[in-house]
Amino acid sequence: MGEHHFGVGRGRIKASVAKRIDAIAQRHGADFVWANVPGQGPSYWFSCPNFGAPHDGQRARAVWKALDDAGLATGAGLADTCFVPRRHAA
């Protein structure tokens, strides 16, 4: 089955904000990973089980919508620095 990654980006995220993002992601069956990757610097991404299309895209959009609704999609700087799934597509 493997893992599906989405929302990959670079940049610093405050620990308190990262914890809020992770709590929202976990409600949708995903984890928010943020780390200082050697040779790459501060990076983050979402990870979840890979169920293939259309399930992976639906999960990514659900996480992104929940972050947007919570004011965290742009407030944390995510929208400026990472891949953003197509917004609210069915």
C-alpha positions as CSV (number, residue, x, y, z in Angstrom):
1,M,0.0,0.0,0.0
2,G,2.7,2.5,0.8
3,E,2.4,6.2,1.8
4,H,0.9,9.1,0.0
5,H,2.6,12.5,0.6
6,F,1.0,15.9,-0.2
7,G,1.4,19.5,0.7
8,V,5.2,19.3,0.5
9,G,6.9,22.5,1.2
10,R,9.9,24.3,2.8
11,G,10.0,26.8,5.5
12,R,9.8,27.2,9.2
13,I,6.5,26.5,11.0
14,K,6.1,27.4,14.7
15,A,5.7,24.3,16.9
16,S,2.3,25.5,18.2
17,V,1.0,26.0,14.7
18,A,2.4,22.6,13.5
19,K,0.6,20.9,16.4
20,R,-2.7,22.5,15.4
21,I,-2.1,21.5,11.7
22,D,-1.3,18.0,12.7
23,A,-4.5,17.7,14.9
24,I,-6.6,18.8,11.9
25,A,-4.8,16.4,9.6
26,Q,-5.2,13.5,12.0
27,R,-9.0,14.0,11.9
28,H,-8.8,13.1,8.2
29,G,-6.4,10.2,8.7
30,A,-3.2,12.0,7.8
31,D,-0.1,13.2,9.7
32,F,1.7,16.6,9.4
33,V,5.4,16.0,9.3
34,W,7.8,18.8,9.9
35,A,11.6,18.5,10.2
36,N,14.9,20.1,9.6
37,V,16.0,17.8,6.7
38,P,19.8,17.7,6.3
39,G,20.9,19.4,3.1
40,Q,17.4,20.8,2.5
41,G,16.5,22.8,5.6
42,P,13.1,23.1,7.3
43,S,10.6,21.1,5.4
44,Y,7.1,19.8,5.9
45,W,4.5,17.5,4.3
46,F,1.4,15.5,5.0
47,S,1.5,11.7,5.0
48,C,-1.2,9.1,4.9
49,P,-1.8,5.6,3.6
50,N,-1.8,5.4,-0.2
51,F,-5.2,4.1,-1.4
52,G,-4.8,5.5,-4.9
53,A,-7.0,7.8,-6.9
54,P,-9.5,9.2,-6.2
55,H,-9.1,8.5,-2.5
56,D,-5.7,10.2,-2.0
57,G,-6.9,13.4,-3.7
58,Q,-10.1,13.5,-1.7
59,R,-8.2,13.2,1.5
60,A,-5.8,15.9,0.5
61,R,-8.7,18.3,-0.4
62,A,-10.5,17.5,2.9
63,V,-7.4,18.3,4.9
64,W,-6.7,21.5,3.0
65,K,-10.4,22.6,3.3
66,A,-10.3,22.0,7.1
67,L,-7.0,24.0,7.4
68,D,-8.5,26.8,5.3
69,D,-11.7,26.8,7.4
70,A,-9.4,27.1,10.5
71,G,-7.5,29.9,9.0
72,L,-4.3,27.9,8.9
73,A,-3.9,27.4,5.2
74,T,-2.5,30.8,4.6
75,G,-2.0,32.0,8.1
76,A,0.8,29.4,8.6
77,G,2.3,30.3,5.2
78,L,1.5,26.9,3.8
79,A,-0.2,28.2,0.6
80,D,2.8,30.3,-0.3
81,T,5.4,27.5,0.0
82,C,3.9,24.2,-0.9
83,F,1.8,22.2,-3.3
84,V,-1.8,23.0,-2.7
85,P,-4.4,20.4,-3.9
86,R,-7.1,21.8,-6.1
87,R,-9.4,23.7,-3.8
88,H,-12.7,22.1,-2.7
89,A,-13.0,20.1,-5.9
90,A,-15.5,17.2,-5.7
